[in-house]
Each structure stands twice: as C-alpha cells, then as structure tokens.
C-alpha cells in the first residue's frame, strides 16, 4: 500500500488540476496572433483596471470582462443573414445597450467593439479581414461591407426542431459553445479570440468538420 500511495496522490493531483483548468490555458495562444495588437497581449482588449472608463464606455459595460473598448452604440445595427428557406431566424444584434454579463449578445458585441467598421487603426491586411460591421459606419478609406447580412447568422437560437438538418443540441454543445437558455449561436460559437492556431480563430481545424458539427 505504501508503494501505491505516491501513485494515488499523483493521480489525485492530476484530477484536481483538471477540475480547476490548470493544464488548459488556451489564452496563451493569443501571443503573436493578430489579436496581439501592438504586442500588448491581453491589454489589446482588456483593461485590468477601470475597464472601458478611459475609452468612453459606461461603467455598466466596462465591468463586463474588464473590456478596454467601448461597445457599439445602441443605435448601431449590423443586419443579419436571412433567406426564404430559413425556419430559424436570427435577431438583430443592435438596437439596445449591452449592460449585463448575462446578455448573450455579449459574445458577438465584444467582437464588434472592434469589428464594427469604425475602427480605423487596422493595418491594410487586417482591414481586408474586417468584413463585418455596419455598412453605414464605414467612412472614406475604410473597407465597406454588407454588415452581417452576408455572414453566418448570429444571435440565433440553435433549434433542431425548426430545422431537422441540424444536429442535436447535446452533440453541438459538446464541441462548440452555445449561449443562454435558448442555446444561441454567437460569433464566439465558431471563433476563439484567444487562439489563431486554426486560422481565422476558428475553434476547429477542419472546415468540413467545423460545419458538420452543427449541420447534418
């Protein structure tokens, strides 16, 4: 039994570390990626002290993940993809302020605090990738886009009962995050802003596998 004790202790330490998330540090993938703006690392998006206050954002939104940028104004609209064959409709992201961390739109509007067509400090290479945002927000010299109307729908409940060509919720949520009580699809469902290992910050490396996680 004495010989087995160190082994048992070691296994227990591994189990505890797994529960606390110690071995899994995906945010370290940020270093050197395009989100590591100016080599500022985490500070590219987060303000360890007084989040968003220095950037014109109200305290109510600045407290959300200590964000270092102002969120898109409540009046901003971005459009959502739609088609005649869609049974599951997406809801416009704009139209009201983001004030609580329980608002599922946070996982898209955090992205749009940069990718809203307003930020003008992107390099030309980044501007060509900044193909989202409000068309009206793009000014002279910026890259114009159609907002989110020509992108995969976001702010949409994932509901296989309305679209029978979708995988079960349990199948999807085991691989990709869905948000809120209605299992909404947001930008962060497909993209992990902290790691560009799979290019374009996709959560899965294989494009087909990424799509068929949700689509049968």
C-alpha positions as protocol buffer text, in pm:
chain_id: "A"
residue {
  index: 1
  type: UNK
  ca { x: 0 y: 0 z: 0 }
}
residue {
  index: 2
  type: UNK
  ca { x: 286 y: 237 z: 75 }
}
residue {
  index: 3
  type: UNK
  ca { x: 420 y: 192 z: -280 }
}
residue {
  index: 4
  type: UNK
  ca { x: 78 y: 271 z: -424 }
}
residue {
  index: 5
  type: UNK
  ca { x: 30 y: 587 z: -216 }
}
residue {
  index: 6
  type: UNK
  ca { x: 253 y: 816 z: -431 }
}
residue {
  index: 7
  type: UNK
  ca { x: 71 y: 694 z: -742 }
}
residue {
  index: 8
  type: UNK
  ca { x: -267 y: 766 z: -585 }
}
residue {
  index: 9
  type: UNK
  ca { x: -152 y: 1111 z: -472 }
}
residue {
  index: 10
  type: UNK
  ca { x: -23 y: 1185 z: -822 }
}
residue {
  index: 11
  type: UNK
  ca { x: -350 y: 1081 z: -982 }
}
residue {
  index: 12
  type: UNK
  ca { x: -542 y: 1295 z: -735 }
}
residue {
  index: 13
  type: UNK
  ca { x: -328 y: 1598 z: -819 }
}
residue {
  index: 14
  type: UNK
  ca { x: -392 y: 1548 z: -1190 }
}
residue {
  index: 15
  type: UNK
  ca { x: -766 y: 1516 z: -1125 }
}
residue {
  index: 16
  type: UNK
  ca { x: -773 y: 1836 z: -918 }
}
residue {
  index: 17
  type: UNK
  ca { x: -568 y: 2020 z: -1178 }
}
residue {
  index: 18
  type: UNK
  ca { x: -812 y: 1908 z: -1448 }
}
residue {
  index: 19
  type: UNK
  ca { x: -1111 y: 2031 z: -1249 }
}
residue {
  index: 20
  type: UNK
  ca { x: -953 y: 2370 z: -1188 }
}
residue {
  index: 21
  type: UNK
  ca { x: -849 y: 2404 z: -1552 }
}
residue {
  index: 22
  type: UNK
  ca { x: -478 y: 2437 z: -1469 }
}
residue {
  index: 23
  type: UNK
  ca { x: -343 y: 2227 z: -1760 }
}
residue {
  index: 24
  type: UNK
  ca { x: -566 y: 2402 z: -2016 }
}
residue {
  index: 25
  type: UNK
  ca { x: -453 y: 2757 z: -2083 }
}
residue {
  index: 26
  type: UNK
  ca { x: -592 y: 2846 z: -2426 }
}
residue {
  index: 27
  type: UNK
  ca { x: -545 y: 3218 z: -2372 }
}
residue {
  index: 28
  type: UNK
  ca { x: -171 y: 3173 z: -2413 }
}
residue {
  index: 29
  type: UNK
  ca { x: -243 y: 3125 z: -2784 }
}
residue {
  index: 30
  type: UNK
  ca { x: -305 y: 3498 z: -2812 }
}
residue {
  index: 31
  type: UNK
  ca { x: 68 y: 3585 z: -2817 }
}
residue {
  index: 32
  type: UNK
  ca { x: 186 y: 3669 z: -3166 }
}
residue {
  index: 33
  type: UNK
  ca { x: -161 y: 3645 z: -3323 }
}
residue {
  index: 34
  type: UNK
  ca { x: -338 y: 3932 z: -3498 }
}
residue {
  index: 35
  type: UNK
  ca { x: -531 y: 3997 z: -3176 }
}
residue {
  index: 36
  type: UNK
  ca { x: -199 y: 4066 z: -3002 }
}
residue {
  index: 37
  type: UNK
  ca { x: -229 y: 4424 z: -3123 }
}
residue {
  index: 38
  type: UNK
  ca { x: 96 y: 4617 z: -3094 }
}
residue {
  index: 39
  type: UNK
  ca { x: 237 y: 4334 z: -2881 }
}
residue {
  index: 40
  type: UNK
  ca { x: 9 y: 4441 z: -2596 }
}
residue {
  index: 41
  type: UNK
  ca { x: -124 y: 4090 z: -2541 }
}
residue {
  index: 42
  type: UNK
  ca { x: -427 y: 4077 z: -2312 }
}
residue {
  index: 43
  type: UNK
  ca { x: -430 y: 4457 z: -2285 }
}
residue {
  index: 44
  type: UNK
  ca { x: -524 y: 4472 z: -2653 }
}
residue {
  index: 45
  type: UNK
  ca { x: -881 y: 4404 z: -2541 }
}
residue {
  index: 46
  type: UNK
  ca { x: -889 y: 4401 z: -2160 }
}
residue {
  index: 47
  type: UNK
  ca { x: -813 y: 4677 z: -1909 }
}
residue {
  index: 48
  type: UNK
  ca { x: -700 y: 4518 z: -1579 }
}
residue {
  index: 49
  type: UNK
  ca { x: -808 y: 4838 z: -1401 }
}
residue {
  index: 50
  type: UNK
  ca { x: -1114 y: 5050 z: -1479 }
}
residue {
  index: 51
  type: UNK
  ca { x: -1232 y: 4860 z: -1781 }
}
residue {
  index: 52
  type: UNK
  ca { x: -1372 y: 5083 z: -2058 }
}
residue {
  index: 53
  type: UNK
  ca { x: -1385 y: 5400 z: -1845 }
}
residue {
  index: 54
  type: UNK
  ca { x: -1092 y: 5555 z: -2030 }
}
residue {
  index: 55
  type: UNK
  ca { x: -1249 y: 5469 z: -2364 }
}
residue {
  index: 56
  type: UNK
  ca { x: -1581 y: 5642 z: -2325 }
}
residue {
  index: 57
  type: UNK
  ca { x: -1777 y: 5337 z: -2218 }
}
residue {
  index: 58
  type: UNK
  ca { x: -2011 y: 5341 z: -1919 }
}
residue {
  index: 59
  type: UNK
  ca { x: -1916 y: 5154 z: -1603 }
}
residue {
  index: 60
  type: UNK
  ca { x: -2204 y: 4913 z: -1653 }
}
residue {
  index: 61
  type: UNK
  ca { x: -2049 y: 4779 z: -1972 }
}
residue {
  index: 62
  type: UNK
  ca { x: -1689 y: 4828 z: -1866 }
}
residue {
  index: 63
  type: UNK
  ca { x: -1737 y: 4577 z: -1590 }
}
residue {
  index: 64
  type: UNK
  ca { x: -1805 y: 4305 z: -1846 }
}
residue {
  index: 65
  type: UNK
  ca { x: -1475 y: 4117 z: -1874 }
}
residue {
  index: 66
  type: UNK
  ca { x: -1293 y: 4442 z: -1791 }
}
residue {
  index: 67
  type: UNK
  ca { x: -1328 y: 4536 z: -2156 }
}
residue {
  index: 68
  type: UNK
  ca { x: -1090 y: 4806 z: -2279 }
}
residue {
  index: 69
  type: UNK
  ca { x: -1309 y: 4936 z: -2559 }
}
residue {
  index: 70
  type: UNK
  ca { x: -1649 y: 5095 z: -2588 }
}
residue {
  index: 71
  type: UNK
  ca { x: -1920 y: 4865 z: -2714 }
}
residue {
  index: 72
  type: UNK
  ca { x: -2116 y: 4955 z: -3029 }
}
residue {
  index: 73
  type: UNK
  ca { x: -2376 y: 5222 z: -2963 }
}
residue {
  index: 74
  type: UNK
  ca { x: -2732 y: 5104 z: -2902 }
}
residue {
  index: 75
  type: UNK
  ca { x: -2836 y: 5276 z: -3225 }
}
residue {
  index: 76
  type: UNK
  ca { x: -2591 y: 5070 z: -3434 }
}
residue {
  index: 77
  type: UNK
  ca { x: -2740 y: 4795 z: -3644 }
}
residue {
  index: 78
  type: UNK
  ca { x: -2543 y: 4531 z: -3828 }
}
residue {
  index: 79
  type: UNK
  ca { x: -2802 y: 4329 z: -4014 }
}
residue {
  index: 80
  type: UNK
  ca { x: -2833 y: 3951 z: -4004 }
}
residue {
  index: 81
  type: UNK
  ca { x: -2835 y: 3685 z: -4272 }
}
residue {
  index: 82
  type: UNK
  ca { x: -3175 y: 3568 z: -4385 }
}
residue {
  index: 83
  type: UNK
  ca { x: -3322 y: 3359 z: -4665 }
}
residue {
  index: 84
  type: UNK
  ca { x: -3661 y: 3223 z: -4769 }
}
residue {
  index: 85
  type: UNK
  ca { x: -3560 y: 2873 z: -4663 }
}
residue {
  index: 86
  type: UNK
  ca { x: -3459 y: 2966 z: -4309 }
}
residue {
  index: 87
  type: UNK
  ca { x: -3702 y: 2843 z: -4044 }
}
residue {
  index: 88
  type: UNK
  ca { x: -3483 y: 2961 z: -3759 }
}
residue {
  index: 89
  type: UNK
  ca { x: -3447 y: 3339 z: -3782 }
}
residue {
  index: 90
  type: UNK
  ca { x: -3164 y: 3541 z: -3633 }
}
residue {
  index: 91
  type: UNK
  ca { x: -3233 y: 3858 z: -3435 }
}
residue {
  index: 92
  type: UNK
  ca { x: -3063 y: 4192 z: -3500 }
}
residue {
  index: 93
  type: UNK
  ca { x: -2772 y: 4246 z: -3260 }
}
residue {
  index: 94
  type: UNK
  ca { x: -2813 y: 4621 z: -3229 }
}
residue {
  index: 95
  type: UNK
  ca { x: -3095 y: 4836 z: -3108 }
}
residue {
  index: 96
  type: UNK
  ca { x: -3028 y: 4830 z: -2733 }
}
residue {
  index: 97
  type: UNK
  ca { x: -2731 y: 4871 z: -2500 }
}
residue {
  index: 98
  type: UNK
  ca { x: -2529 y: 4582 z: -2366 }
}
residue {
  index: 99
  type: UNK
  ca { x: -2533 y: 4633 z: -1990 }
}
residue {
  index: 100
  type: UNK
  ca { x: -2520 y: 4292 z: -1823 }
}
residue {
  index: 101
  type: UNK
  ca { x: -2289 y: 3994 z: -1846 }
}
residue {
  index: 102
  type: UNK
  ca { x: -2592 y: 3765 z: -1885 }
}
residue {
  index: 103
  type: UNK
  ca { x: -2687 y: 3922 z: -2218 }
}
residue {
  index: 104
  type: UNK
  ca { x: -2596 y: 3653 z: -2471 }
}
residue {
  index: 105
  type: UNK
  ca { x: -2524 y: 3920 z: -2734 }
}
residue {
  index: 106
  type: UNK
  ca { x: -2207 y: 3991 z: -2539 }
}
residue {
  index: 107
  type: UNK
  ca { x: -2035 y: 3705 z: -2723 }
}
residue {
  index: 108
  type: UNK
  ca { x: -2085 y: 3888 z: -3052 }
}
residue {
  index: 109
  type: UNK
  ca { x: -2085 y: 4254 z: -2948 }
}
residue {
  index: 110
  type: UNK
  ca { x: -1748 y: 4214 z: -2777 }
}
residue {
  index: 111
  type: UNK
  ca { x: -1611 y: 4122 z: -3120 }
}
residue {
  index: 112
  type: UNK
  ca { x: -1795 y: 4408 z: -3286 }
}
residue {
  index: 113
  type: UNK
  ca { x: -1643 y: 4662 z: -3049 }
}
residue {
  index: 114
  type: UNK
  ca { x: -1350 y: 4637 z: -3295 }
}
residue {
  index: 115
  type: UNK
  ca { x: -1504 y: 4470 z: -3599 }
}
residue {
  index: 116
  type: UNK
  ca { x: -1783 y: 4725 z: -3637 }
}
residue {
  index: 117
  type: UNK
  ca { x: -1648 y: 4911 z: -3937 }
}
residue {
  index: 118
  type: UNK
  ca { x: -1549 y: 5210 z: -3724 }
}
residue {
  index: 119
  type: UNK
  ca { x: -1200 y: 5114 z: -3605 }
}
residue {
  index: 120
  type: UNK
  ca { x: -952 y: 5282 z: -3839 }
}
residue {
  index: 121
  type: UNK
  ca { x: -623 y: 5170 z: -3685 }
}
residue {
  index: 122
  type: UNK
  ca { x: -619 y: 4827 z: -3851 }
}
residue {
  index: 123
  type: UNK
  ca { x: -334 y: 4754 z: -4089 }
}
residue {
  index: 124
  type: UNK
  ca { x: -439 y: 4708 z: -4455 }
}
residue {
  index: 125
  type: UNK
  ca { x: -410 y: 4330 z: -4410 }
}
residue {
  index: 126
  type: UNK
  ca { x: -646 y: 4343 z: -4113 }
}
residue {
  index: 127
  type: UNK
  ca { x: -883 y: 4578 z: -4289 }
}
residue {
  index: 128
  type: UNK
  ca { x: -935 y: 4324 z: -4565 }
}
residue {
  index: 129
  type: UNK
  ca { x: -1035 y: 4071 z: -4298 }
}
residue {
  index: 130
  type: UNK
  ca { x: -1262 y: 4320 z: -4122 }
}
residue {
  index: 131
  type: UNK
  ca { x: -1553 y: 4218 z: -4341 }
}
residue {
  index: 132
  type: UNK
  ca { x: -1821 y: 4276 z: -4082 }
}
residue {
  index: 133
  type: UNK
  ca { x: -1979 y: 4577 z: -3922 }
}
residue {
  index: 134
  type: UNK
  ca { x: -2233 y: 4838 z: -4016 }
}
residue {
  index: 135
  type: UNK
  ca { x: -2218 y: 4943 z: -4382 }
}
residue {
  index: 136
  type: UNK
  ca { x: -2312 y: 5297 z: -4285 }
}
residue {
  index: 137
  type: UNK
  ca { x: -2026 y: 5310 z: -4034 }
}
residue {
  index: 138
  type: UNK
  ca { x: -1755 y: 5264 z: -4296 }
}
residue {
  index: 139
  type: UNK
  ca { x: -1608 y: 5603 z: -4387 }
}
residue {
  index: 140
  type: UNK
  ca { x: -1364 y: 5723 z: -4651 }
}
residue {
  index: 141
  type: UNK
  ca { x: -1060 y: 5499 z: -4680 }
}
residue {
  index: 142
  type: UNK
  ca { x: -1220 y: 5212 z: -4489 }
}
residue {
  index: 143
  type: UNK
  ca { x: -1330 y: 4883 z: -4635 }
}
residue {
  index: 144
  type: UNK
  ca { x: -1703 y: 4878 z: -4691 }
}
residue {
  index: 145
  type: UNK
  ca { x: -1905 y: 4565 z: -4621 }
}
residue {
  index: 146
  type: UNK
  ca { x: -2263 y: 4448 z: -4602 }
}
residue {
  index: 147
  type: UNK
  ca { x: -2254 y: 4420 z: -4225 }
}
residue {
  index: 148
  type: UNK
  ca { x: -2354 y: 4074 z: -4105 }
}
residue {
  index: 149
  type: UNK
  ca { x: -2610 y: 4017 z: -4380 }
}
residue {
  index: 150
  type: UNK
  ca { x: -2364 y: 3810 z: -4586 }
}
residue {
  index: 151
  type: UNK
  ca { x: -2217 y: 3615 z: -4293 }
}
residue {
  index: 152
  type: UNK
  ca { x: -2331 y: 3311 z: -4099 }
}
residue {
  index: 153
  type: UNK
  ca { x: -2631 y: 3421 z: -3885 }
}
residue {
  index: 154
  type: UNK
  ca { x: -2556 y: 3508 z: -3524 }
}
residue {
  index: 155
  type: UNK
  ca { x: -2782 y: 3591 z: -3229 }
}
residue {
  index: 156
  type: UNK
  ca { x: -2999 y: 3299 z: -3333 }
}
residue {
  index: 157
  type: UNK
  ca { x: -3139 y: 3021 z: -3117 }
}
residue {
  index: 158
  type: UNK
  ca { x: -2999 y: 2682 z: -3214 }
}
residue {
  index: 159
  type: UNK
  ca { x: -3319 y: 2485 z: -3257 }
}
residue {
  index: 160
  type: UNK
  ca { x: -3318 y: 2145 z: -3437 }
}
residue {
  index: 161
  type: UNK
  ca { x: -3698 y: 2130 z: -3403 }
}
residue {
  index: 162
  type: UNK
  ca { x: -3723 y: 2413 z: -3657 }
}
residue {
  index: 163
  type: UNK
  ca { x: -3452 y: 2277 z: -3883 }
}
residue {
  index: 164
  type: UNK
  ca { x: -3431 y: 1899 z: -3897 }
}
residue {
  index: 165
  type: UNK
  ca { x: -3098 y: 1913 z: -4080 }
}
residue {
  index: 166
  type: UNK
  ca { x: -2928 y: 2026 z: -3760 }
}
residue {
  index: 167
  type: UNK
  ca { x: -2750 y: 1801 z: -3513 }
}
residue {
  index: 168
  type: UNK
  ca { x: -2891 y: 1757 z: -3162 }
}
residue {
  index: 169
  type: UNK
  ca { x: -2811 y: 2033 z: -2914 }
}
residue {
  index: 170
  type: UNK
  ca { x: -2614 y: 1792 z: -2694 }
}
residue {
  index: 171
  type: UNK
  ca { x: -2394 y: 1694 z: -2990 }
}
residue {
  index: 172
  type: UNK
  ca { x: -2312 y: 2054 z: -3073 }
}
residue {
  index: 173
  type: UNK
  ca { x: -2262 y: 2181 z: -2719 }
}
residue {
  index: 174
  type: UNK
  ca { x: -2005 y: 1906 z: -2653 }
}
residue {
  index: 175
  type: UNK
  ca { x: -1782 y: 2062 z: -2920 }
}
residue {
  index: 176
  type: UNK
  ca { x: -1887 y: 2427 z: -2961 }
}
residue {
  index: 177
  type: UNK
  ca { x: -2028 y: 2678 z: -2709 }
}
residue {
  index: 178
  type: UNK
  ca { x: -2392 y: 2780 z: -2732 }
}
residue {
  index: 179
  type: UNK
  ca { x: -2507 y: 3068 z: -2515 }
}
residue {
  index: 180
  type: UNK
  ca { x: -2803 y: 3136 z: -2288 }
}
residue {
  index: 181
  type: UNK
  ca { x: -3121 y: 2945 z: -2211 }
}
residue {
  index: 182
  type: UNK
  ca { x: -3211 y: 2923 z: -2581 }
}
residue {
  index: 183
  type: UNK
  ca { x: -2865 y: 2798 z: -2689 }
}
residue {
  index: 184
  type: UNK
  ca { x: -2790 y: 3093 z: -2914 }
}
residue {
  index: 185
  type: UNK
  ca { x: -2525 y: 3095 z: -3183 }
}
residue {
  index: 186
  type: UNK
  ca { x: -2292 y: 3392 z: -3142 }
}
residue {
  index: 187
  type: UNK
  ca { x: -1958 y: 3489 z: -3301 }
}
residue {
  index: 188
  type: UNK
  ca { x: -1775 y: 3305 z: -3022 }
}
residue {
  index: 189
  type: UNK
  ca { x: -1956 y: 2981 z: -3109 }
}
residue {
  index: 190
  type: UNK
  ca { x: -1726 y: 2935 z: -3408 }
}
residue {
  index: 191
  type: UNK
  ca { x: -1434 y: 3162 z: -3316 }
}
residue {
  index: 192
  type: UNK
  ca { x: -1195 y: 3155 z: -3021 }
}
residue {
  index: 193
  type: UNK
  ca { x: -1047 y: 3507 z: -2999 }
}
residue {
  index: 194
  type: UNK
  ca { x: -755 y: 3383 z: -2787 }
}
residue {
  index: 195
  type: UNK
  ca { x: -609 y: 3133 z: -3033 }
}
residue {
  index: 196
  type: UNK
  ca { x: -543 y: 3155 z: -3407 }
}
residue {
  index: 197
  type: UNK
  ca { x: -394 y: 2806 z: -3431 }
}
residue {
  index: 198
  type: UNK
  ca { x: -666 y: 2704 z: -3678 }
}
residue {
  index: 199
  type: UNK
  ca { x: -653 y: 3033 z: -3877 }
}
residue {
  index: 200
  type: UNK
  ca { x: -926 y: 3296 z: -3853 }
}
residue {
  index: 201
  type: UNK
  ca { x: -956 y: 3196 z: -3486 }
}
residue {
  index: 202
  type: UNK
  ca { x: -1178 y: 2900 z: -3575 }
}
residue {
  index: 203
  type: UNK
  ca { x: -1241 y: 2655 z: -3293 }
}
residue {
  index: 204
  type: UNK
  ca { x: -1190 y: 2355 z: -3521 }
}
residue {
  index: 205
  type: UNK
  ca { x: -914 y: 2296 z: -3775 }
}
residue {
  index: 206
  type: UNK
  ca { x: -1109 y: 2110 z: -4043 }
}
residue {
  index: 207
  type: UNK
  ca { x: -1361 y: 2331 z: -4221 }
}
residue {
  index: 208
  type: UNK
  ca { x: -1593 y: 2045 z: -4310 }
}
residue {
  index: 209
  type: UNK
  ca { x: -1585 y: 1903 z: -3958 }
}
residue {
  index: 210
  type: UNK
  ca { x: -1649 y: 2253 z: -3826 }
}
residue {
  index: 211
  type: UNK
  ca { x: -1967 y: 2286 z: -4033 }
}
residue {
  index: 212
  type: UNK
  ca { x: -2092 y: 1932 z: -3980 }
}
residue {
  index: 213
  type: UNK
  ca { x: -2066 y: 1973 z: -3605 }
}
residue {
  index: 214
  type: UNK
  ca { x: -2400 y: 2155 z: -3645 }
}
residue {
  index: 215
  type: UNK
  ca { x: -2519 y: 2070 z: -3997 }
}
residue {
  index: 216
  type: UNK
  ca { x: -2610 y: 1713 z: -4096 }
}
